[in-house]
Amino acid sequence: AETIKTANEMGITTPIDPANTGLSLTLGSKEVKLVDMVSAYGTLANLGVRVTPTYILKVEDPRGRVIWEHKDFEQRRVIDEATAYVMVDILKDTTQPARSPIFGSFTNIDRPALLKTGTTDDLKDVYAVGATPTLVTGVWMGNSNSEAMSSRDFSSAIGPGRLWQRYMKDIFEGYEKLDWKQPANIVTANVVVAPGATGGYGSGLLPSSQSPFQSSEIFVKGTEPRKQDDWYGRGCPTPDGSARPGIRLNEGGPAVWKPYRDRWAAEANTDRHAYGRYTWNILTDEPCPSPSPSPSPSPSATPSPTAPPPTAPPSPTPTPPPGQQTPSPSPTLTLPPFPTGRTLPPGVTSPPPQPP
C-alpha cells in the first residue's frame, strides 16, 4: 500500500488495486501512461518536488503577442530531498560509460543526466525516460495495437535510448552543463558492491578481509551501513591448500524462492546466464569435504642382517726347539711378463707355445 501511495504522489494516475498487486509491481507489471512516467521522473529530477504537468504553456496571437501563459504551476514536496538525490545518483550511472560500459555509449549526452529504460514482455513496448536538472524527456516506441515489434534485435537502449540521446544533445547544445546540488545530509562510504560491468551485485555492507571488491557509494546520513559484509567468506580449500573467497546465498525472502535462487546461482557459476561473468564460488552450510589423503606406499620386507661366515681358526705355528731358528718363507719367483707387440727380426719366427 505504501508503494502505491508513493507512486500516486509522484505522478502515477493509473488505478492500482492493492488486492491484485504483488511484488512484480516494482518491475512494472501495471500499465502506466507515458506522461505519468515522465511526471514521476521529473519529481526525482526536482529532488522530490512534484510539478503537476500541463500541456499548454502559453498562447500567442498571429503577431506573437502572448494572450495567455501558464504561470501558476502546482508543486509540492513528495519525497525527501536527500532520498531523491540518492535515486538520481543511482540513475546517473546509466549515462556514464565509465559506470555503464554497455549502455553508456547509447545514452551519454556529455552532461550529467539520469535515465531509465524499460521493455515489456514479447517486445511489445520499449521506452526511455531521462532528465537533467532542468528538463525531463520520455520516449516510447511500439505498435498502437499492442502487437509485438517485428525486429527481435530491437531494445529499449538501441531504440528509445538513442533517440532520447540525440534529442537531449540537440536541445542542450550551447547551454551550460549543470549538475544536481548535493544536499548537506549526504555521506559517502565504501561498501561491498561490484562495478556495474560485472553485474553490480554485493551486500552493500562494509568490506571485510574476504570481500573481493568495494565501491564508493552515497547514503542519507544515518542510513550508511554499520555492519561488516557477511556475504563473502573463505571457500573450501583446493588441492594445493589455497582457498579463494566465496559468496553465501543467505538473502532473505520466502522459502519457496530458495530452490530457484540456488539453481540460478549454480547455472551462473557455469556461465550459463548472460550476466554470469563472475565465476561464483558458492558457500553452503555443508562442511568442506575432507581432502583425499595421498596413497601411502605399500610396506616392503626389510632384509634381516646376514651374519658373516665363520672364520676358520688359524693353524698353530710350531714352536722350534731352543737354539733352532724359525725358518723364513722362501721367496716366490716372479717372472717378468712375456713381451707382447714386439716385432721380430726378419726370418725369425715366434717360438711355439710351451705345454703347461
C-alpha positions in Angstrom: 0.0 0.0 0.0 2.9 2.4 0.8 4.4 1.7 -2.6 1.1 2.5 -4.4 0.7 5.7 -2.3 4.2 6.9 -3.1 3.6 6.2 -6.8 0.4 8.2 -6.8 2.1 11.1 -5.1 4.9 11.1 -7.6 2.5 11.4 -10.5 1.2 7.9 -11.4 -2.5 8.2 -12.0 -3.2 4.6 -13.2 -5.7 2.9 -10.7 -3.8 0.2 -8.8 -5.8 -2.3 -6.8 -3.7 -3.5 -3.8 -5.7 -6.7 -3.7 -4.4 -7.6 -7.2 -0.9 -6.4 -6.8 2.2 -8.3 -5.9 6.0 -7.9 -5.7 6.2 -7.6 -9.5 4.7 -4.1 -9.3 8.3 -2.9 -8.7 9.2 -4.3 -12.1 6.4 -2.6 -14.0 3.6 -5.1 -14.1 1.0 -2.4 -14.2 0.4 -0.3 -17.3 1.0 3.5 -16.9 0.8 6.5 -19.2 4.0 7.9 -20.6 3.1 11.4 -19.4 2.7 9.9 -15.9 6.1 8.2 -16.1 7.7 11.4 -17.3 6.0 13.3 -14.4 7.3 10.8 -11.8 10.8 11.0 -13.1 10.5 14.8 -13.1 9.8 14.5 -9.4 13.2 12.8 -9.0 14.9 15.4 -11.2 13.4 18.1 -9.0 14.9 16.3 -5.9 11.5 15.3 -4.6 9.3 18.2 -5.6 6.4 17.3 -8.0 5.1 19.7 -10.5 1.7 18.9 -12.0 2.1 18.5 -15.7 0.4 20.9 -18.1 0.1 20.5 -21.9 -0.1 24.2 -22.8 2.5 26.7 -21.6 1.2 29.8 -23.4 -1.0 31.0 -26.2 0.2 33.7 -28.8 -1.7 35.5 -31.5 -0.5 35.7 -35.1 1.6 38.7 -34.2 3.4 36.8 -31.4 1.7 38.7 -28.6 1.2 36.5 -25.5 -2.6 36.1 -24.9 -2.3 33.6 -22.1 0.6 32.0 -20.2 0.6 29.2 -17.7 2.4 30.6 -14.6 0.6 29.0 -11.7 2.5 25.7 -11.6 1.2 23.5 -8.8 4.1 21.9 -6.9 4.7 20.2 -3.6 7.3 18.1 -2.0 6.5 14.4 -2.0 10.0 12.8 -1.4 12.7 13.8 1.0 15.4 15.8 -0.9 18.3 13.6 0.2 16.4 10.4 -0.7 15.6 11.8 -4.2 19.3 12.7 -4.6 20.4 9.2 -3.9 17.9 7.9 -6.6 19.3 10.5 -9.0 22.8 9.3 -8.3 21.9 5.7 -9.0 20.2 6.5 -12.3 23.1 8.8 -13.4 25.2 5.7 -13.8 23.2 4.6 -16.9 24.5 7.6 -18.9 28.1 7.3 -17.8 30.3 5.0 -19.9 32.8 4.6 -17.0 30.0 3.2 -14.8 27.9 1.6 -17.5 30.2 0.4 -20.3 27.4 -1.3 -22.3 24.6 1.3 -22.2 26.6 4.4 -21.6 27.6 4.7 -25.2 23.9 4.7 -26.2 22.8 7.2 -23.6 25.7 9.6 -22.8 24.8 13.3 -23.6 28.1 14.9 -22.5 26.5 16.3 -19.3 25.1 15.0 -16.1 21.8 13.2 -16.7 19.7 10.3 -15.3 18.0 7.7 -17.4 15.9 4.6 -17.1 14.8 2.2 -19.9 12.1 -0.4 -19.9 10.9 -3.3 -22.1 7.6 -5.2 -21.8 7.2 -9.0 -22.5 7.4 -10.1 -26.1 8.9 -6.8 -27.1 5.5 -5.0 -27.3 6.8 -1.8 -25.8 10.2 -0.1 -25.3 10.7 3.2 -23.6 13.3 5.5 -22.1 12.8 8.3 -19.6 15.6 10.6 -18.6 16.3 14.0 -17.2 18.8 16.7 -16.4 18.4 19.2 -13.6 16.2 21.4 -15.9 14.5 19.0 -18.4 12.8 15.6 -18.3 12.0 13.7 -21.6 10.3 10.4 -22.3 10.3 8.3 -25.4 8.0 5.3 -26.2 8.2 3.0 -29.2 5.7 0.3 -30.1 2.6 -0.6 -32.1 -0.7 1.1 -31.3 -2.5 -2.2 -31.5 -0.2 -3.8 -28.9 1.4 -6.2 -31.4 5.0 -7.2 -30.8 7.5 -5.4 -32.9 8.9 -7.3 -35.9 12.6 -6.9 -35.1 13.8 -9.2 -32.3 17.1 -7.4 -32.2 15.4 -4.2 -31.1 15.8 -3.0 -27.5 15.0 0.0 -25.3 18.6 1.2 -25.3 19.1 0.9 -29.1 15.7 2.5 -30.0 14.3 4.9 -27.4 17.6 5.3 -25.7 19.4 6.6 -28.8 16.5 8.8 -29.8 16.5 10.3 -26.3 20.3 10.8 -26.5 20.1 12.6 -29.9 17.2 14.8 -28.8 18.8 15.8 -25.5 22.1 16.6 -27.2 20.4 18.8 -29.7 18.2 20.6 -27.2 21.1 21.4 -24.9 23.7 22.4 -27.5 25.4 25.6 -26.3 23.9 25.6 -22.8 25.8 25.4 -19.6 26.3 21.9 -18.2 24.6 21.7 -14.8 24.6 19.0 -12.2 22.4 18.3 -9.2 23.4 20.0 -5.9 24.3 17.5 -3.2 22.2 18.0 0.0 24.1 18.6 3.2 23.0 15.3 4.8 24.6 13.1 2.2 27.6 11.0 3.3 29.9 8.7 1.4 31.1 5.1 2.4 33.0 2.3 0.8 30.7 -0.7 0.6 30.8 -4.2 -1.0 29.3 -3.6 -4.3 30.8 -4.8 -7.6 31.1 -2.5 -10.6 28.1 -2.5 -12.9 30.2 -4.0 -15.7 30.4 -7.2 -13.6 26.9 -7.5 -12.5 26.6 -4.9 -9.8 25.9 -7.5 -7.1 27.1 -7.2 -3.5 25.8 -6.9 0.1 26.2 -3.1 0.3 27.8 -3.6 3.7 31.2 -2.6 5.0 34.1 -4.5 3.4 35.7 -7.5 5.3 39.0 -9.2 4.7 37.2 -11.7 2.4 35.4 -9.1 0.3 36.7 -9.3 -3.3 35.7 -5.8 -4.3 34.3 -2.5 -3.0 32.8 0.7 -4.3 32.3 4.2 -3.0 28.5 5.0 -2.7 26.5 7.8 -1.1 23.9 7.5 1.6 21.5 9.7 3.5 23.2 10.4 6.8 22.2 7.9 9.4 21.4 5.1 6.8 25.0 4.2 5.9 25.9 0.6 6.8 27.4 -0.2 10.2 27.6 -4.0 9.8 30.5 -5.8 8.1 29.9 -7.8 5.0 28.7 -11.4 5.6 28.0 -12.4 2.0 31.6 -13.5 1.4 33.7 -15.9 3.3 36.7 -18.2 2.9 35.9 -21.0 0.5 36.8 -24.7 0.8 40.5 -25.4 0.3 41.7 -26.5 -3.1 44.1 -29.4 -3.5 47.1 -27.0 -3.3 45.8 -25.7 0.1 44.6 -22.3 -1.1 41.0 -21.0 -0.8 39.5 -18.0 -2.7 36.6 -16.0 -1.3 33.1 -17.4 -1.9 29.6 -16.0 -1.8 27.0 -17.1 0.7 23.4 -17.4 -0.5 21.9 -16.0 2.7 19.5 -13.4 1.3 16.0 -13.3 2.8 12.7 -13.9 1.2 10.1 -16.6 1.1 11.4 -20.2 1.5 9.7 -21.2 -1.8 12.2 -18.9 -3.6 15.3 -20.8 -2.3 15.4 -23.7 -4.8 15.1 -21.3 -7.8 17.6 -19.0 -6.3 20.1 -21.8 -5.7 19.5 -23.2 -9.2 20.1 -19.8 -10.8 23.4 -19.4 -8.8 24.6 -22.9 -9.9 23.8 -22.0 -13.5 25.6 -18.7 -13.2 28.6 -20.5 -11.9 28.9 -22.3 -15.2 28.4 -19.0 -17.2 25.1 -20.2 -18.5 23.5 -16.7 -18.0 24.4 -13.6 -20.0 25.3 -11.8 -16.8 27.2 -14.7 -15.2 30.5 -13.0 -15.8 31.7 -13.7 -12.2 32.9 -17.2 -11.5 30.8 -17.9 -8.4 32.3 -19.9 -5.6 29.2 -20.8 -3.7 29.4 -21.2 0.1 26.8 -23.5 1.6 26.0 -24.7 5.1 27.6 -28.1 4.3 31.1 -28.7 5.8 34.0 -28.6 3.4 34.9 -32.1 2.1 38.0 -33.6 3.6 40.9 -33.7 1.2 41.7 -37.2 0.0 44.9 -38.4 1.5 47.8 -39.3 -0.8 48.2 -43.1 -1.1 51.0 -44.4 1.1 53.5 -46.8 -0.4 52.9 -50.5 0.4 55.2 -51.7 3.2 58.1 -53.8 1.9 60.0 -56.5 3.8 63.2 -55.3 5.4 66.0 -57.8 4.9 67.5 -59.2 8.0 71.2 -58.7 8.6 73.2 -61.7 7.3 75.9 -63.0 9.7 79.4 -63.2 8.1 80.6 -66.8 7.6 82.6 -68.2 10.4 86.4 -67.7 10.1 88.5 -70.8 10.4 90.8 -70.7 13.3 94.4 -70.1 12.2 96.7 -73.2 12.1 99.1 -73.2 15.0 102.7 -72.5 14.2 105.0 -75.0 15.8 107.5 -73.5 18.2 111.0 -74.6 17.3 113.3 -76.2 19.9 115.6 -73.9 21.7 118.6 -72.8 19.6 116.8 -73.5 16.3 115.8 -70.6 14.1 112.4 -70.1 12.7 112.6 -70.9 9.0 111.8 -67.9 6.8 109.4 -68.5 4.0 111.0 -68.9 0.6 110.5 -66.0 -1.7 108.3 -66.6 -4.7 109.9 -66.1 -8.0 108.0 -63.7 -10.2 108.8 -63.9 -13.9 108.6 -60.8 -16.0 105.7 -60.9 -18.4 106.5 -62.1 -21.9 106.7 -59.0 -24.0 103.8 -58.6 -26.5 103.5 -56.4 -29.5 107.2 -56.7 -30.3 108.4 -57.0 -33.9 110.7 -60.0 -34.5 113.7 -59.7 -36.9 113.2 -60.9 -40.4 113.4 -64.7 -40.7 112.8 -65.3 -37.0 109.5 -66.9 -36.1 107.8 -66.9 -32.8 108.6 -70.0 -30.6 105.7 -72.5 -30.3 103.7 -72.3 -27.1 105.1 -74.4 -24.3 102.8 -77.1 -22.9 101.6 -76.3 -19.4 
